[in-house]
Amino acid sequence: MMESLSPIAAGGLGSLAAGMMTAVGAVPLLFFRKAGVQTQSALLGFAAGVMLAASFFSLIIPGVDVLQARGASQAAAAGVMGAAVLIGATVIGLMNRFAPVDMLAIGPAGSRDLSRRIWLFIIAITLHNFPEGAAVGVSFGGGDMHQGLSTALGIGIQNMPEGLAVSAAMATLGYGRWPAFAAALASGLVEPIGGLIGASVVDLLPGALPWGLGLAAGAMIYVVTAEIIPETREKSKGEGSMIGLMIGLVGMMFLDIALG
């Protein structure tokens, strides 16, 4: 069926399917009872671990691979991705300082500061889904349907723990099961937008994808390390948050490496 579609249409549908997997990952939260403080810290730690692993294995390393495949030396590829990561972290840091992010500090959570930090985290996850969708679109845009399907499958499976991460973050804010599920779904729906754009401009702007991957990675690393990890360590009396972080990090790392 996919073979009969144009590369742009196939890229849009493939990235849509991959993005929808975030909702599949959020399904377990529909069956959880309201979590206590320690469980919330563990879930948020899990989410942080998932996003740290995704930053390196789903974004930075693939970006380096793309640059090297286009003729860049190993050092040049590392330099470009390093610059992109720094820019992404700087942008989200400036947004954190100067933009009215506190307007997003809404919800039943008792701490307004906690709400602000978690919303920054959710924004970073959503932003990172855009270049992932573009990666799927680029794979299809080259005309190789097999490569496109493989990329969509790999990113789709990786999106499942990310969907769980978003819904866990929303649960930490005190939202109910269905709003948390809806947030995970919404975060994945930016992927088909990125997929359509990626498939459309693959010939016009072939150098844009690695920069997008690096920018998203920098934004996520900043939010996780500067906002989420300190918050979970402060709220968790035991080691639950760090156990959750390590489970999320190793689980996501395994998926990325195993799926190639």
N, C-alpha and C positions, 0 to 999 in steps of 0.2 A: 504493500500500500504506500509506504513512504517513498518508494522508488518513483511513483507516478507524480509526486509533488515537486514543485519548484524548490530549489535550495532555500529560498527565503521562507516559503510556507513550511517546509520541513524543519527549518531552524526554529520557527515560532512554535510549532507544535511540540517539538522535542524539548525545548526549554520550558514550555508550559507543563509538560508531563514531569520533568525534573523538579520544577518548582512546587508542584502539587504534593510531592513526597514530604515536604515539610509538615503538611497536615497529617500525613500518615504517622510521622514521628511523634506528633502531639497526642495521638489517640490514647496512650497510657494515662495521661493526665485526666482524661474523662472519667477514669475509674478510681482516682485517688480521693480519699477524704481530705478535708481541710488540713493542711500540714502545719505542724508546730514549728517553733522557731528553729530548732535544730535540724529538722527535716528541710525547712526552707533554705537554711545555710548550705546543707549538703547538695540540694538541687541547684542552687545558684553556683556552688563550686563546680558541680558537674558541667553546667552551662559554660563556665569560664574555661574549663579544661578542653571542652569541645572546640571552642572558638580559638584558643591558643593553637591547638593542633591544626585546625583548619587554616589559620593564618599562614603557617609554614608549609604544610603538606598540600593544601588545596589551592593556595594562592601564590606564595613566593617561589616555591620550587617549580611549579608549572610555568610561572612567568619567566624564570631563568631558562627553562627548557625551550620555550617559544623563541626567546631572543637568540639562543645558540643555534636553533634550527634555522634561523634567518641569517646566520653568518657571524654573529657577535662572538667575540672571544669570551672565555669563562670570566675573566676579570671585568670586561666591559658589561657583560650581562649582570654580574653581581653589583657593579656600580650603579647601573640603571635601576635595578630593583631596590637597592639600598636607598637611592635618592627618592624613589616613589614611596617607599615605606615611611621615610622621614617626613615627606610632604603630607602624606595621609595622617600621620600622627599629629603633625603641627596644625592641620586644618581642624581636626576634631578637638584638639586642645584649645585652639582659639575660639571655637564654637562653645566649648564648655565654659570659657571665661567671659566671653563678651555677648554671645547670643542669648536670647531670653529662653534658655532651656528650662528654667524653673517653671515656665508655663506648662511644661509637660509633667510636672510633679503632681499628678493627679491620681486619685485612686484611694482605696481604703487603708493603704499602708500607714502605720503610725508615724513614720519618720519622713518628712518632706525631702530631706537630703538623700535618704535611701531611694525614694521614688525617682528623684532626678538621676541618680546614678544608674538605676535599672533601665530607665527610659533611654539614656544614652547608649546603654548596652544593646537594647532592642534596635535602636536606630542603626548602630554599627552593623549588627547582623543583617538587617534589611539592606543596607548599602552594599554589603559584601555579596549579596545574592545577585546584584546587577551584573558585575563582571563575570560571575559564574554562568549566568544565562547567556552573556555575550560569548563565552567560550564554547557553549553548545552551538550557538548560532554560527560562529566562525567555522566549527567543525563541519556543519552541514553546508555552509556557504561555499566551501571549497569543492563541493560536488561529490564528495565521498560519503555516501549514505551509511556505509558500514562504520566508518570512523565517527560520524555524527551520532549514530545509535549507541556506540560504545561510550562516547563522552557523556551523552545524556543519561545512560544507565549508571555510570560511575558517579556523576554529580547527584543524580537522584537519590542513590543509596546514601551518599554522604549527607544529603539534606535531611535525612530522617533524624539523626541526633540533633541537628540544628533546630528542627522544628520542636523537638523536646526541650531544647535549651530555651527557646522563646516562650513556650507555654509555662515552663518552670519559673522563668523570670516573672511572668505575669501572675502566676500563682503566689509568688513571694510578695507581690504588691497587694495581694488580697483579693484579686479578681476571681470570679467563679470559673468553673470548668469550661463552659462554652465560650465566654469571652477570651479565655486563655487559648483555647483551640482556634478561635477565629483570628487571633493575633498571629499565631503560627502560620495559618493559611495565608493571611495577608502578606506576611514577610516573604513568602515564596512566590507571590504573584508578580513581583518585580522581575523575576527571571525571564518570563516570555517577552517583556519589554526589552531587556538586554539582549535576548536571543534574536529578536527581529532586527534590532539595530546592528548587532554583531554580524548577522548574515548579510545585511545590506551593505555595510561599509568595509567588509573584509578586503575588497580590492582597492578601496579608496584610502583607507587609513590602516594599513597592515601593522603599524607600530603602536596602535593605541591599546591593544589588549594587555600587554605586559604592564603598562603604566596603570591601567585600571585595576589589575590584580594587586599591584603593589600598594596603590592608594588605599584600597579596601583593607589590605592586611595591616597597614600602619594604623588605620583608624581603629580596627578591632584590638590590636595589641595595646594601644594607648588606653582604651576604655577598660579592658580586662585588668591590666596591671595597675593603672592609676585609680580606678574606681571600684571595680567589683571585688577583686581579691582582698584589698584592705577592709572592705565592708564585711565580707564573709568571715574574715579572721576576727573582726571586732565582735560580731554577733554570735559566733560559734564558741561555746565554752569548751568543747572538746576538739577533736581532730576531724569531725564530720565533714567540714567544708573542704579540707585538704584531701581527704579520702575521695570525696565526690569529684574534686578537681582532677586527681590522678586517674580515676576511672574514666572520666570524660576524655581526658587527653590521650590516654593509651588506647581507648576504644576507637576514637576518631583516627588516631595514627594508624592503627591496624587496618581500618577500612581503606584509608587512602593508599597505604602501601600494598595491601592485598589486591586492590582493584587496579593498581598501576596507574 
